Amino acid sequence: MNRWMLLSLLLLSVAAWSSDKVRLSDYGIPDDLPDNVVSSMEQGLAYTMILNVDASEGDEHIHDVVYVVFEPNSEYGIDLYLKYDKTRSEISSEKYYRQLLNEAMKLQHRLITLGNRYDPNSVKLIEQTEQHTKLGYRYESYGLPQDIAFMRHLDAIATIEQGQLKRIELNNRQAFDHSFRRINEYRQSVEFFKNESNQYIMSRRSLSFSGTHFSKPFKVTLEGEFISYRLASGEEVVLRPELAVDINDERFETVRVKLDRTFPIWGKEVRKRGYDLPMPFGVMLTYRRQSNFLDFTSFTINGSRAFEAIFDPEGSNGNIDTDAFTLRADMFVLPFLNVYGVVGKIKAKADLVIDTTKLGEILIPQGKLVIPLELNNTMAGLGAVSAVGYKNYFASLNITYAISVTEEAGTNTKTWVMQPMVGYQFPDYRARVLLGAEYQDLSSSISGSLSSDFNYDIGIKSEKWAGVVGVHKEIGSQFETVLMYSKGQHRDAITWGFGYRF
């Protein structure tokens, strides 16, 4: 009886707690509205905004006035660009604004795939009077993309007047780091109004933050007024007629991210489906350290195998350590197909342990002959990477064909490398983890010369497969780095690369 009483008390307590839970929807605020504070593009409506930018850092100060135009359904998918009146002023840095636009669109593509970014369980009633109601909430601690992960440090306050949401204000609880800056104070305010369709739409947005950047004090203030919207029906709604201008006039210069690219082919269609694409071209510097254990199958000295009467290839082996520095240039031909060319230098150090036959032991009593070698190679190759994905899972196949020329002997070595991989991407952190295998089909011999009258050709065999684990990380909008480790029966290698996309 006591157990049933305790259970009923527990259920009643849970029911009472649930009934007291504060929800935004209870106050007429759509559950997805806080996401609009994350990005103005979340509204899904085309808009034009005038933005006043005031920034100072150390002794430098800039003031720009630009028009921000967002098109959610352009022929290239989402499009975001700036306009400024070149007859009245010039913006401080087109390159800087272009980079900001690119990062904003990348962020928007990632936001499309996420659910609510705010924490529904954090909603609370702060104040309620006859004139207004104030609700507080916070954003998820771990569910935000890396670009806006700082929002977990913010408190949000929604102000409701006469039953309608008027504004949402964001303030930081503590100092935080973002983009190599220490943010000591962060303030953002977004004002809303209801249109004829009873939909909340932004009317004004202001942002101010200050702190230090490499020990220099800085402050940035952005004041944005939404001039007009274009509804899904195509109707243009003008909010600030006194600010409206013809931004298509020739006196206006446009700053935008180039979306009408030849490559990748079919890229336009992919963007229209809401997917983000990497920039089509890239270069990467790579360093690879590899250790190989080789078994020997034959010895040819100056074109003759007569030396096998003295030296036994089956009991001989070699350890080769290589350091490879390569430069790769690549291009996305299709959204799922990347082709590349690679050139580089390879330095190899080898210790060849040569076993002797019974006859050889007469000449070499110790029974083993150790030959150290140092080789320098120049290599060049071509390759392709194909990839498919589902949600955050993906699979890829990388195939490379390379030829290396030994500078000391002038001989060629041909190599096929294949890497089938599977992985998972973490869009919030712009990172991917990879797991797979690596196949190396080396030439069946090592050739060279120790002197002008001593040429060698050594037949080799080695295990071709090795396991691979790695991680790929995007840094900003154009940089990337990769770290991979492979381990097999006869070899292990570590590879690190740093690249730039454009």
C-alpha positions in Angstrom: 0.0 0.0 0.0 2.8 2.4 0.9 4.5 1.6 -2.4 1.4 2.6 -4.4 1.1 5.7 -2.3 4.7 6.7 -3.0 4.2 6.0 -6.7 1.1 8.1 -6.9 2.8 10.9 -5.0 5.7 10.7 -7.5 3.4 10.8 -10.5 1.5 13.7 -9.1 4.8 15.5 -8.5 5.9 14.9 -12.1 2.5 16.1 -13.4 2.7 19.2 -11.3 6.2 19.9 -12.5 5.1 19.4 -16.1 2.2 21.7 -15.8 4.4 24.4 -14.4 6.9 24.2 -17.3 7.2 27.4 -19.2 6.9 27.2 -23.0 7.4 29.9 -25.6 4.3 28.7 -27.4 2.2 29.4 -24.3 2.9 33.1 -25.0 2.3 33.0 -28.7 6.0 32.7 -29.7 6.7 30.0 -32.3 9.2 27.4 -31.0 11.5 28.0 -34.0 11.6 31.8 -33.6 14.7 31.9 -31.4 16.6 30.3 -34.3 15.9 33.5 -36.3 18.1 35.3 -33.8 20.9 32.9 -34.8 20.6 33.9 -38.5 18.3 36.4 -40.3 18.3 34.0 -43.2 16.4 31.5 -41.1 13.2 33.4 -41.8 13.3 32.0 -45.4 12.2 35.3 -46.8 14.1 37.5 -49.3 15.0 40.8 -47.7 17.0 44.0 -48.1 18.7 45.6 -45.1 20.7 48.7 -44.6 23.7 48.0 -42.3 25.8 50.6 -40.5 29.1 49.2 -39.5 31.3 51.0 -36.9 34.5 49.3 -35.8 37.7 50.3 -34.0 40.8 48.4 -33.1 43.7 50.2 -31.4 44.2 53.4 -33.3 42.3 52.3 -36.4 38.6 53.2 -37.0 36.3 52.4 -39.9 32.7 53.3 -40.7 30.8 51.6 -43.6 27.2 51.8 -44.8 26.2 48.8 -46.9 23.0 47.2 -48.1 22.6 43.5 -47.4 20.5 41.5 -49.9 19.4 37.9 -49.3 17.8 35.7 -51.9 16.7 32.3 -50.6 15.7 30.9 -54.0 18.1 32.2 -56.5 19.1 30.1 -59.5 22.2 29.1 -57.4 20.3 28.3 -54.2 20.7 30.8 -51.3 22.5 34.0 -52.3 23.7 36.7 -50.0 25.5 39.8 -51.2 26.3 43.5 -50.4 25.7 46.7 -52.2 27.3 50.1 -51.6 27.1 53.5 -53.2 30.5 53.9 -54.8 29.8 57.6 -55.5 29.5 58.4 -51.8 31.9 56.1 -50.1 34.0 53.0 -50.5 33.8 50.1 -48.1 37.0 49.3 -46.1 37.8 45.9 -47.6 35.8 44.0 -50.2 37.9 40.9 -49.6 36.9 41.0 -45.9 33.2 41.4 -46.6 33.3 38.7 -49.2 34.8 36.3 -46.7 32.1 37.2 -44.2 29.4 36.5 -46.8 30.9 33.1 -47.6 31.1 32.1 -43.9 27.5 33.3 -43.4 26.2 31.2 -46.3 28.2 28.1 -45.1 26.7 28.6 -41.7 23.2 28.8 -43.1 23.7 25.5 -45.0 24.6 23.8 -41.8 21.7 25.4 -39.8 19.3 23.9 -42.3 20.2 20.4 -41.2 19.9 21.1 -37.4 16.9 21.2 -35.1 16.2 23.9 -32.5 19.4 25.6 -31.3 17.9 26.9 -28.1 17.2 24.8 -25.0 13.4 24.5 -24.5 14.0 23.3 -20.9 15.8 26.6 -20.1 12.7 28.8 -20.8 11.6 30.6 -17.6 9.2 33.5 -16.7 11.3 36.4 -15.5 8.7 39.2 -15.1 5.0 39.6 -15.8 3.1 42.9 -15.4 0.0 44.4 -17.0 2.2 46.2 -19.5 4.7 43.4 -20.4 6.0 39.9 -20.0 9.6 38.9 -20.0 10.8 35.3 -20.7 14.3 34.1 -20.5 16.0 31.2 -22.3 19.5 29.9 -23.2 21.0 28.2 -26.2 22.1 24.6 -26.3 25.5 24.0 -24.8 26.7 21.5 -27.4 24.2 21.6 -30.3 25.5 24.7 -32.0 27.9 24.8 -35.0 31.4 25.9 -34.2 30.9 29.3 -35.9 28.3 30.3 -33.3 29.2 28.0 -30.4 29.8 31.2 -28.4 26.0 31.6 -28.1 26.0 29.1 -25.3 27.5 31.9 -23.1 24.5 34.2 -23.8 21.3 34.8 -21.9 18.2 35.6 -24.0 15.3 37.8 -22.9 12.1 37.9 -24.9 9.9 40.9 -24.2 6.1 40.7 -24.9 3.9 43.7 -25.0 0.1 43.6 -25.4 0.3 39.9 -26.3 2.9 40.4 -29.1 6.6 39.7 -29.1 8.5 43.0 -29.5 12.2 42.1 -29.1 14.7 39.5 -28.1 17.9 40.6 -26.4 21.1 38.6 -25.9 23.7 39.4 -23.3 26.8 37.4 -22.3 27.0 35.9 -18.9 30.8 35.8 -19.0 33.7 36.7 -21.2 34.5 34.2 -24.0 36.9 33.6 -26.9 35.8 33.7 -30.5 37.8 33.9 -33.8 41.1 34.8 -31.9 39.3 37.6 -30.0 38.5 37.8 -26.3 34.9 39.1 -26.1 34.3 40.9 -22.8 30.9 42.4 -23.6 28.3 41.2 -26.1 24.9 42.8 -26.7 22.4 42.0 -29.4 18.8 43.1 -29.9 16.3 41.9 -32.5 13.0 43.6 -32.9 9.9 41.9 -34.5 6.5 42.8 -35.9 3.6 40.7 -37.1 2.6 40.8 -40.8 -0.9 40.3 -42.2 -0.3 36.6 -42.2 0.2 36.7 -38.4 3.9 35.8 -38.9 6.7 37.3 -36.8 9.3 39.1 -39.0 12.4 41.0 -38.0 12.3 44.7 -38.4 15.5 45.8 -36.8 18.7 44.2 -35.6 21.6 45.7 -33.6 24.8 44.1 -32.3 27.6 45.4 -30.2 30.6 43.6 -28.9 34.0 44.6 -27.5 37.1 43.1 -26.0 40.7 42.5 -27.1 42.3 41.2 -30.2 46.0 40.2 -29.8 46.2 42.6 -26.8 44.6 45.5 -28.7 41.2 46.8 -27.5 38.4 46.7 -30.1 34.8 47.5 -30.4 32.3 46.7 -33.2 28.8 48.1 -33.5 26.3 46.9 -36.2 23.0 48.6 -36.7 20.7 47.0 -39.2 17.3 48.2 -40.5 15.2 45.8 -42.6 14.0 47.9 -45.5 11.8 45.4 -47.3 10.8 41.7 -47.6 9.6 39.7 -50.4 6.9 37.2 -49.3 6.6 33.6 -50.6 3.7 34.9 -52.8 6.1 37.3 -54.5 4.6 40.4 -52.8 7.1 43.1 -51.8 6.5 44.5 -48.3 8.4 47.8 -47.7 9.0 48.5 -44.0 11.2 51.6 -44.3 10.1 53.5 -47.5 12.3 56.5 -46.4 15.4 54.2 -46.6 14.4 52.4 -49.9 16.8 53.0 -52.8 17.2 51.4 -56.2 20.2 49.2 -55.5 20.2 48.0 -59.1 21.3 51.5 -60.1 24.8 51.6 -61.8 26.2 53.8 -58.9 26.0 50.7 -56.6 28.9 48.3 -56.5 28.2 44.7 -55.6 30.3 42.5 -53.3 29.4 38.9 -53.5 30.6 35.3 -53.3 30.9 33.9 -56.8 28.3 31.2 -57.2 28.1 31.0 -61.0 31.1 28.7 -61.3 31.9 26.3 -64.2 33.0 23.7 -61.7 31.8 21.6 -60.2 29.5 20.6 -63.0 25.9 20.2 -61.6 27.0 22.3 -58.7 24.1 24.7 -59.2 21.5 21.9 -58.9 23.1 20.6 -55.7 23.1 24.0 -54.1 19.4 24.4 -55.0 18.7 21.3 -52.9 20.2 23.1 -49.9 23.6 21.5 -49.8 26.8 23.4 -49.3 29.8 22.7 -51.6 33.5 23.3 -51.0 35.3 25.8 -53.2 36.2 24.1 -56.5 40.0 24.5 -56.4 42.6 23.7 -53.8 46.3 23.3 -53.0 47.7 21.2 -50.2 51.2 20.7 -48.8 51.7 17.3 -47.4 54.4 15.5 -45.3 54.5 11.7 -45.0 56.8 9.6 -42.9 56.7 5.9 -43.8 58.7 2.9 -42.6 58.7 -0.2 -44.8 59.9 -3.8 -44.1 60.7 -5.6 -47.4 61.5 -9.2 -48.2 63.9 -9.8 -51.2 63.1 -12.2 -54.0 66.2 -11.8 -56.3 69.6 -10.1 -56.7 70.7 -8.8 -60.0 74.2 -7.2 -60.1 75.3 -5.5 -63.4 72.6 -7.4 -65.2 73.5 -10.9 -63.9 71.9 -13.0 -61.2 75.2 -14.9 -60.7 75.6 -13.3 -57.3 72.7 -15.4 -55.9 75.3 -18.2 -55.7 76.9 -16.1 -52.9 74.0 -14.1 -51.6 70.7 -15.7 -50.6 67.7 -13.4 -51.5 65.2 -15.5 -49.5 67.0 -14.9 -46.2 67.6 -11.2 -47.0 65.4 -8.2 -46.2 65.5 -4.4 -45.8 64.1 -1.6 -43.7 63.4 1.6 -45.6 62.4 4.9 -44.0 61.1 7.6 -46.3 60.3 11.3 -45.9 58.0 12.6 -48.6 57.2 16.3 -49.2 54.5 16.8 -51.8 52.4 19.6 -53.3 48.9 18.7 -54.6 46.6 20.8 -56.8 43.0 19.6 -57.1 39.7 20.5 -58.7 36.1 19.3 -58.2 34.9 18.3 -61.6 31.6 17.0 -60.2 30.2 17.5 -56.7 31.2 13.9 -55.9 34.4 13.7 -58.0 37.7 15.5 -57.3 40.8 15.1 -59.5 44.3 16.1 -58.7 47.9 16.2 -59.7 50.8 15.9 -57.2 54.6 16.5 -57.3 57.2 16.1 -54.6 60.5 15.0 -53.3 61.2 11.8 -51.5 64.2 11.0 -49.3 64.8 7.4 -48.5 67.3 5.7 -46.1 67.6 1.9 -46.3 69.5 -0.8 -44.4 69.7 -3.8 -46.6 70.6 -7.0 -44.7 71.9 -9.5 -47.2 72.1 -13.2 -46.2 74.8 -15.4 -47.6 74.7 -19.0 -49.0 77.1 -21.7 -47.9 79.5 -20.6 -50.6 79.1 -17.0 -49.5 80.0 -17.8 -45.9 83.5 -18.8 -47.1 83.9 -15.2 -48.5 82.0 -13.5 -45.7 82.5 -15.4 -42.4 80.0 -13.2 -40.5 77.2 -14.6 -42.8 75.5 -11.2 -43.2 76.3 -8.2 -45.2 74.6 -4.8 -44.3 74.4 -2.3 -47.0 73.3 1.3 -46.1 71.6 3.3 -48.9 70.5 6.9 -49.2 68.2 7.7 -52.2 66.7 10.9 -53.4 63.6 10.7 -55.6 61.5 13.2 -57.6 57.9 12.1 -58.0 54.8 13.1 -59.9 51.3 11.6 -60.0 47.7 11.9 -60.9 44.7 10.8 -58.8 41.0 11.1 -58.2 38.7 11.0 -55.2 35.0 9.9 -55.4 32.6 10.2 -52.5 29.0 9.5 -51.6 27.2 10.3 -48.4 24.0 9.9 -46.4 23.2 12.5 -43.7 26.5 12.8 -41.8 27.9 9.4 -43.0 30.1 9.1 -46.0 32.3 6.8 -48.0 35.1 7.7 -50.4 37.6 6.0 -52.7 41.0 7.7 -53.4 43.2 6.3 -56.2 46.7 7.6 -57.1 49.2 6.6 -59.7 52.7 8.0 -59.2 56.1 7.7 -60.8 59.3 8.5 -58.9 62.7 8.9 -60.4 65.8 8.0 -58.4 68.2 10.9 -58.9 71.3 8.9 -58.2 70.5 6.1 -60.7 67.9 7.6 -63.0 65.6 4.7 -62.5 61.8 4.8 -62.4 59.5 3.4 -59.7 55.8 3.1 -60.4 53.2 3.0 -57.6 49.5 2.5 -57.4 47.8 3.7 -54.1 44.2 3.1 -53.3 42.4 4.2 -50.1 38.8 3.0 -49.5 37.4 4.9 -46.5 34.2 5.4 -44.5 33.6 8.2 -42.0 31.4 10.4 -40.1 31.3 14.2 -40.2 30.6 16.6 -37.3 29.1 19.6 -39.0 29.1 21.6 -35.8 32.9 21.4 -35.6 33.7 21.2 -39.4 35.5 17.9 -38.7 35.4 14.4 -40.1 36.8 11.2 -38.8 37.9 8.5 -41.2 38.5 4.8 -41.0 39.5 2.5 -43.8 42.4 0.8 -45.6 45.4 1.7 -47.8 46.6 -0.4 -50.7 50.1 0.2 -52.0 51.2 -1.7 -55.1 54.9 -1.0 -55.3 57.2 -1.8 -58.2 58.6 -5.3 -57.7 62.3 -4.1 -57.5 64.6 -1.5 -56.2 67.4 -0.4 -58.6 70.3 1.9 -58.4 74.1 2.1 -58.3 76.7 2.3 -55.7 79.3 3.4 -58.1 79.8 3.8 -61.9 80.6 0.1 -62.2 78.3 -1.4 -59.7 74.6 -1.4 -60.6 72.0 -3.4 -58.7 68.4 -4.5 -59.2 66.8 -6.1 -56.1 63.5 -7.9 -56.4 61.2 -7.2 -53.5 57.8 -8.1 -52.0 55.8 -6.5 -49.3 52.3 -6.7 -47.7 50.2 -4.3 -49.8 47.3 -3.6 -47.4 47.3 -1.5 -44.2 44.6 -0.1 -42.0 44.1 3.7 -41.8 42.5 6.1 -39.3 42.4 9.8 -39.7 40.7 13.2 -39.1 40.0 16.1 -41.4 39.3 19.6 -40.1 38.2 22.8 -41.8 39.7 26.0 -40.5 37.6 29.0 -41.4 36.1 29.0 -44.9 39.2 28.3 -47.0 41.8 26.4 -45.0 41.8 22.7 -44.1 44.1 20.2 -42.4 44.3 16.4 -42.4 46.1 13.9 -40.2 46.2 10.2 -41.0 47.9 7.1 -39.5 48.3 3.8 -41.3 49.5 0.5 -39.8 50.1 -2.8 -41.6 52.1 -6.0 -41.3 55.1 -4.5 -43.2 54.7 -0.8 -42.9 53.4 2.1 -40.8 53.0 5.7 -41.9 51.8 9.1 -40.6 50.6 11.8 -43.0 49.9 15.5 -42.3 48.6 18.0 -44.7 47.6 21.7 -44.8 45.5 23.1 -47.6 43.8 26.2 -49.0 40.7 26.2 -51.1 39.6 29.0 -53.5 
